[in-house]
């Protein structure tokens, strides 16, 4: 297993910051936004197709920080089910490294869930991987560096737009289907040549770990035929309510607005707007296509309480809490059917460590081997890079069928 040098990881962090600044300054490529791209148009007649069916595909060029990724790449459109139980066509990016696989057995397949963290198509990983910056800064583009490191291990990757064509942030059932049917599509996509016996891993950080955990907890009931070998959750948003509270009042407080848009779109029956004052409703209307960085820049240090229709209508609302819990791995049924690594910064300000510990306890209590790796250095942003060597080593061991260590 190649040792990933910390210096290289730090360079990636610097690159991520630089590219987001460049995006804010308007340094954009000519990649069309998904809503302007005919490839994203959904075909009719999806209802009778098997979930995971590949509908169409195209060869693409992928990049990370203006440098091409060392892989053959395709965008595939595949059939799945959205958060409302409707048949839809989602997009995933499939990448196969140029380097020959020299490990034992077939080349592994890794499903990497980007922290899409947005309610507009410009936030989607498929757009970011083509170098799409016209829409402004997004977390998805920053995570292309992590995708590069995964490719360097020789693994094939599938990176799903698991929020679907309507960008349904926190739509948990859509996450389940989008992720697991994306893996099905990658295995069925002949040009990628994924062996039927290839071990499968799942990995995500922050909101991407939230989606990964939600899908992994439903894997055995929704897609039991997938040979899942290991799951990595970094900086996991285990309890969404705690995370939204963590953003409130902080430098990225505007993220609360995007979160409320996501809840409103994914769970319209909750009528989220009824809990907002006029100012709050105006913010929601203005942020319906934003990524978290857009709202964070627009509303820094925003306090959730300033959006409330009455005191506690957002921050102490049992009805709204039940909706939020639908998108919280900690409060959802099921546990992964494969060993899990949870790596987390103790001082994580956006995904409190207590929620991650509680999720580990939940999995341990069900007999899942869990390795909880707590980092006393850094916080939410830095842990993505600092925890990467542990994540890559953990996945490599799972793909090699080595026994999984457990801190349970």
Secondary structure, 3 states (H helix, E strand, C coil): CCCCCHHHHHHHHHHHHHHHHHHHCCCCCCCCCHHHCHHHCCCCCCCCCCCCCEEEEEEECCEECCEECCEEEEEEEEEEECCCCCEEEEEEEEEEECCCCCCCCCCCEEEEECCCCECCHHHCHHHHHCCCCCCCCCHHHHCHHHHHHHHHCCCEEEEECCCCCCCCCCCHHHHHHHHHHHHHHHHHCHHHCCCCCCCEEEEEECHHHHHHHHHHHHHHHHCCCCCEEEEEEECCCCCHHHHHHHHCCCCCCCHHHHHHHHHHHHCHHHCHHHHECHHHHHHHHHCCCCEHHHHHHHCCCCCHHHHECCCCCCCCCHHHHHHHHCCCHHHCCCCCCCEEEEEEECCCCCCCHHHHHHHHHHHHHCCCCEEEEEECCCCHHHHHHHCHHHHHHHHHHHHCCCCCCCCC
